[in-house]
Amino acid sequence: MNIVVLDGYALNPGDLSWDPLHALGNVTVYDRSLPEQVAERASQADIILTNKAIVDGDTIRRLTRLRYIGVMATGYNVVDIKAAHAQGIIVANVPAYGSASVAQLTFALILELCLGVGVHAESVRKGEWAQSKDFSYWKMPLMELQDKTIAIIGFGQIGRAVATIALAFGMEVIVSHKHPERDKMAGVTFKDQATCFREADIVSLHCPLNAENKGFVNAGLLATMKPSAFLINTSRGPLINEPDLAAALNNGVIAGAGLDVLSVEPPAADHPLFSARNCLITPHIAWATLDARRRLMNKTVENVQAFQQGNAQNIVTG
């Protein structure tokens, strides 16, 4: 089988091996593929693998040989699922490979907003402690997590991992989720979304992006939050109306934000959140620990092998 990897660099910039995939067929790996390059590069492919390269309906209908699309990620919005199914093409993803890593970065952002570890380390490096009249100083209000309330919006495996860490910090955990009875967890209280935003000291987004929730974190919802509250997003950038968030930060509607995702990646140089007050932004790295990427690589290969053996797994149904 001909296997084409459309954008392999993000998953494997050189610290992993494609050898297990090469054992399954004739493999061509492209570091990156522009939208206009996808159809040509995949023209002879039986299998294509993509992380963020868009595989739209027009492209899918042109690829008459294609039988399988493997998404090297959990989110699969880069593929036109309906068009693939109409052509009899199986689409599979890799769920849960990065739950621990995403939860870890979620709290890295929270802790930086609460304690400013990077801010204070840089201050010491600049000589401010050596020049201080006192044995201790702080450059921002410092916040303890114990007894604070975190609202988790979406309660899949990542949301549950975040809840586990929050409970270990002694936080009160409230959750907005569609299936509270099915997914109940000790120490967690389920509440409606409006209540979660209103009561939380920290709101953390862990929900998939869909047509109903795109931009749902807007000026109106932000205005219901505590002025001391933080907003965290390690899920999907388009969940947030970014100009509204920038205005909320600059006007003191909320106290800060920690974001690992933006609506367009990479963003424009003049993105309004780059200059917003107390806004931490990392370049979509929550998924990218070596451990998580190794699991992603292994599961991607397992998915392809299962398909070849007639027992496809992790199939995306729509």
C-alpha positions as CSV (number, residue, x, y, z in Angstrom):
1,M,0.0,0.0,0.0
2,N,1.1,3.6,-0.7
3,I,1.1,5.6,2.5
4,V,1.5,9.4,2.4
5,V,2.2,11.5,5.5
6,L,1.1,15.0,4.7
7,D,2.6,16.9,7.6
8,G,5.0,14.7,9.6
9,Y,7.3,17.4,11.0
10,A,5.0,18.4,14.0
11,L,4.8,14.8,15.2
12,N,8.3,13.9,14.4
13,P,10.8,16.7,14.0
14,G,13.6,14.1,14.2
15,D,13.4,12.6,17.7
16,L,11.1,9.7,16.7
17,S,11.3,7.0,14.0
18,W,9.1,6.4,11.0
19,D,10.5,2.8,10.6
20,P,7.5,1.0,12.1
21,L,5.3,2.8,9.5
22,H,7.7,2.0,6.7
23,A,7.2,-1.7,7.6
24,L,3.6,-1.4,6.5
25,G,4.0,-0.1,3.0
26,N,5.6,2.3,0.6
27,V,5.8,5.4,2.7
28,T,6.4,9.0,1.7
29,V,6.7,11.6,4.4
30,Y,6.3,15.3,3.8
31,D,7.2,17.7,6.6
32,R,4.4,20.1,5.6
33,S,1.8,20.3,2.9
34,L,0.0,23.5,1.7
35,P,-3.7,23.1,0.9
36,E,-3.1,23.2,-2.8
37,Q,-0.4,20.5,-2.5
38,V,-2.5,17.8,-0.8
39,A,-4.4,16.4,-3.8
40,E,-1.3,16.0,-5.9
41,R,0.8,14.5,-3.2
42,A,-1.9,12.0,-2.2
43,S,-3.0,11.2,-5.8
44,Q,-1.5,7.6,-5.6
45,A,-2.1,7.1,-1.9
46,D,-4.2,4.2,-0.5
47,I,-3.6,5.7,3.0
48,I,-3.0,9.3,4.0
49,L,-2.0,10.5,7.4
50,T,-2.5,14.1,8.5
51,N,-2.2,16.1,11.6
52,K,-3.3,19.6,10.7
53,A,-3.1,19.5,6.8
54,I,-6.7,20.0,5.6
55,V,-8.3,17.1,3.7
56,D,-11.5,18.7,2.3
57,G,-14.4,17.3,0.4
58,D,-13.1,18.4,-3.1
59,T,-9.8,16.8,-2.4
60,I,-11.3,13.5,-1.1
61,R,-13.5,13.2,-4.2
62,R,-10.4,13.5,-6.4
63,L,-8.5,10.8,-4.6
64,T,-10.1,7.8,-6.2
65,R,-7.5,5.4,-4.9
66,L,-7.8,6.5,-1.3
67,R,-9.3,4.1,1.3
68,Y,-8.1,5.3,4.7
69,I,-7.4,8.7,6.3
70,G,-5.5,8.5,9.6
71,V,-5.7,11.7,11.7
72,M,-2.5,11.9,13.8
73,A,-4.4,13.7,16.6
74,T,-7.6,13.4,18.6
75,G,-9.5,16.2,17.0
76,Y,-10.5,15.4,13.4
77,N,-12.1,18.7,12.1
78,V,-9.3,18.9,9.5
79,V,-11.1,16.1,7.5
80,D,-14.5,16.3,5.8
81,I,-15.9,13.3,7.4
82,K,-19.2,13.2,5.4
83,A,-17.3,13.4,2.1
84,A,-15.0,10.6,3.2
85,H,-17.8,8.3,4.3
86,A,-19.6,9.0,1.0
87,Q,-16.6,7.7,-0.8
88,G,-16.3,4.6,1.4
89,I,-13.2,5.9,3.1
90,I,-12.5,5.1,6.7
91,V,-11.3,7.9,8.9
92,A,-9.6,7.1,12.2
93,N,-8.1,9.2,15.0
94,V,-5.9,8.7,18.1
95,P,-7.9,9.5,21.2
96,A,-6.4,10.1,24.7
97,Y,-2.7,9.9,23.7
98,G,-2.0,13.3,25.3
99,S,-4.4,13.6,28.2
100,A,-1.7,13.6,30.9
101,S,0.5,16.1,29.0
102,V,-2.4,18.5,28.3
103,A,-3.5,18.4,31.9
104,Q,0.1,19.1,32.9
105,L,0.3,22.2,30.7
106,T,-3.1,23.3,31.9
107,F,-1.7,23.5,35.4
108,A,1.6,25.0,34.2
109,L,-0.4,28.0,32.9
110,I,-2.5,28.1,36.1
111,L,0.5,28.1,38.3
112,E,2.3,30.8,36.3
113,L,-0.8,33.0,36.6
114,C,-0.9,32.3,40.3
115,L,2.8,32.6,41.2
116,G,4.6,34.1,38.3
117,V,7.5,31.7,38.5
118,G,8.9,32.8,35.2
119,V,8.4,36.5,36.1
120,H,10.3,36.1,39.4
121,A,13.1,33.9,38.0
122,E,13.7,36.6,35.3
123,S,13.7,39.3,38.0
124,V,16.4,37.4,39.9
125,R,18.4,36.9,36.7
126,K,18.3,40.6,36.1
127,G,19.8,41.2,39.6
128,E,16.8,42.6,41.4
129,W,17.1,40.2,44.3
130,A,20.8,40.9,44.7
131,Q,19.9,44.6,44.9
132,S,16.9,44.1,47.2
133,K,16.7,45.6,50.7
134,D,14.6,42.7,51.8
135,F,15.1,38.9,51.9
136,S,11.9,38.4,49.9
137,Y,9.8,40.4,47.4
138,W,7.1,39.6,44.9
139,K,6.2,41.4,41.7
140,M,2.5,40.5,41.5
141,P,-0.2,39.2,43.9
142,L,0.4,35.6,44.7
143,M,-2.5,33.2,44.8
144,E,-2.9,29.8,46.6
145,L,-5.0,27.2,44.9
146,Q,-6.3,25.4,47.9
147,D,-10.0,26.0,48.4
148,K,-10.3,27.9,45.1
149,T,-12.9,26.8,42.7
150,I,-12.0,25.5,39.2
151,A,-14.7,25.1,36.6
152,I,-14.0,22.5,33.9
153,I,-16.0,22.9,30.7
154,G,-16.1,19.5,29.1
155,F,-15.3,16.3,31.0
156,G,-13.6,13.9,28.7
157,Q,-10.3,12.2,29.6
158,I,-8.4,15.5,29.7
159,G,-11.0,17.2,31.8
160,R,-11.0,14.3,34.2
161,A,-7.2,14.4,34.4
162,V,-7.4,18.1,35.2
163,A,-10.0,17.4,37.9
164,T,-7.7,14.8,39.5
165,I,-4.9,17.3,39.7
166,A,-7.2,20.0,41.0
167,L,-8.5,17.8,43.7
168,A,-4.9,17.0,44.8
169,F,-4.3,20.8,45.2
170,G,-7.4,20.9,47.5
171,M,-9.5,22.8,45.0
172,E,-13.3,22.7,44.7
173,V,-14.1,21.2,41.3
174,I,-17.2,22.1,39.4
175,V,-18.0,20.8,35.9
176,S,-20.2,21.7,33.0
177,H,-20.9,18.5,31.0
178,K,-23.6,16.9,28.9
179,H,-23.6,13.5,30.7
180,P,-23.2,14.1,34.5
181,E,-24.8,10.8,35.6
182,R,-22.7,8.7,33.2
183,D,-19.4,10.4,34.0
184,K,-19.8,11.3,37.7
185,M,-16.5,11.4,39.7
186,A,-15.8,11.6,43.4
187,G,-15.2,15.2,44.6
188,V,-16.7,16.7,41.4
189,T,-20.0,18.7,41.3
190,F,-21.8,19.1,38.0
191,K,-23.4,22.5,37.4
192,D,-24.8,24.4,34.4
193,Q,-22.3,26.3,32.2
194,A,-23.5,29.8,33.3
195,T,-23.1,28.8,37.0
196,C,-19.6,27.5,36.3
197,F,-18.4,30.7,34.8
198,R,-20.1,32.8,37.5
199,E,-18.7,30.9,40.5
200,A,-15.2,29.8,39.4
201,D,-11.9,31.4,40.3
202,I,-10.4,29.5,37.3
203,V,-12.3,28.4,34.2
204,S,-10.6,25.7,32.1
205,L,-11.9,24.7,28.7
206,H,-11.7,21.1,27.7
207,C,-14.5,20.6,25.2
208,P,-14.3,19.7,21.5
209,L,-15.0,22.4,18.9
210,N,-18.3,22.2,17.0
211,A,-20.7,24.6,15.3
212,E,-22.7,25.2,18.5
213,N,-19.9,26.3,20.7
214,K,-17.7,28.2,18.3
215,G,-17.0,31.6,20.0
216,F,-19.2,30.8,23.0
217,V,-16.7,32.5,25.3
218,N,-17.7,36.0,24.4
219,A,-18.0,39.4,26.0
220,G,-21.4,38.5,27.6
221,L,-20.1,35.3,29.2
222,L,-16.8,36.9,30.3
223,A,-18.7,39.7,32.0
224,T,-20.3,37.1,34.3
225,M,-16.9,35.9,35.7
226,K,-15.3,37.2,38.8
227,P,-12.9,40.1,38.2
228,S,-10.3,38.0,40.0
229,A,-10.8,34.9,37.8
230,F,-8.5,33.3,35.2
231,L,-9.5,31.7,31.9
232,I,-7.5,28.7,30.6
233,N,-7.8,27.2,27.1
234,T,-5.8,24.2,26.1
235,S,-8.6,22.9,23.9
236,R,-9.4,24.7,20.7
237,G,-8.8,28.4,19.9
238,P,-12.1,29.1,18.2
239,L,-14.0,28.4,21.4
240,I,-13.1,31.9,22.4
241,N,-14.0,35.2,20.8
242,E,-10.5,36.6,20.9
243,P,-11.2,40.3,20.5
244,D,-13.7,40.0,23.3
245,L,-11.2,38.3,25.6
246,A,-8.5,40.9,24.8
247,A,-11.0,43.7,25.8
248,A,-12.0,41.8,28.9
249,L,-8.4,41.5,30.0
250,N,-7.5,45.1,29.2
251,N,-10.6,46.4,31.0
252,G,-10.2,44.3,34.1
253,V,-13.3,42.3,33.5
254,I,-11.2,39.2,34.4
255,A,-7.7,39.0,35.9
256,G,-5.8,36.9,33.4
257,A,-5.8,34.2,30.8
258,G,-3.5,31.2,29.9
259,L,-3.9,30.0,26.3
260,D,-2.1,27.2,24.4
261,V,-4.4,27.6,21.3
262,L,-5.6,30.4,19.1
263,S,-8.3,30.5,16.4
264,V,-5.7,30.7,13.6
265,E,-2.3,29.0,14.0
266,P,0.2,30.4,13.5
267,P,-1.4,33.7,14.4
268,A,-0.9,37.1,12.8
269,A,1.8,39.2,14.3
270,D,-0.7,41.9,15.4
271,H,-3.1,39.4,17.2
272,P,-5.0,41.4,19.9
273,L,-4.1,39.0,22.6
274,F,-0.4,39.4,22.2
275,S,-0.6,42.8,23.8
276,A,-3.5,42.0,26.2
277,R,-2.9,42.5,29.9
278,N,-1.8,39.4,31.9
279,C,-2.3,37.0,29.0
280,L,0.1,34.0,28.8
281,I,0.2,32.3,25.3
282,T,2.2,29.2,24.4
283,P,2.5,27.9,20.9
284,H,0.1,24.9,21.0
285,I,2.6,22.7,22.9
286,A,0.3,20.8,25.4
287,W,0.2,17.8,23.1
288,A,3.9,17.8,22.2
289,T,5.9,16.2,25.0
290,L,8.1,13.4,23.8
291,D,6.1,10.9,25.7
292,A,2.8,12.0,24.2
293,R,4.2,12.1,20.7
294,R,5.7,8.7,21.1
295,R,2.3,7.3,22.1
296,L,0.7,9.2,19.2
297,M,3.2,7.7,16.7
298,N,2.7,4.2,18.1
299,K,-1.1,4.4,18.0
300,T,-1.1,5.9,14.5
301,V,0.9,2.9,13.3
302,E,-1.4,0.5,15.2
303,N,-4.4,2.1,13.6
304,V,-2.9,1.7,10.1
305,Q,-2.0,-1.9,10.8
306,A,-5.5,-2.7,12.1
307,F,-7.0,-1.2,9.0
308,Q,-4.8,-3.3,6.8
309,Q,-5.8,-6.4,8.7
310,G,-9.5,-5.7,8.1
311,N,-10.1,-4.7,11.7
312,A,-10.0,-0.9,11.7
313,Q,-10.1,0.8,15.1
314,N,-10.7,4.2,16.5
315,I,-13.0,4.9,13.5
316,V,-14.5,8.4,13.4
317,T,-18.3,8.1,12.8
318,G,-19.2,11.7,12.3
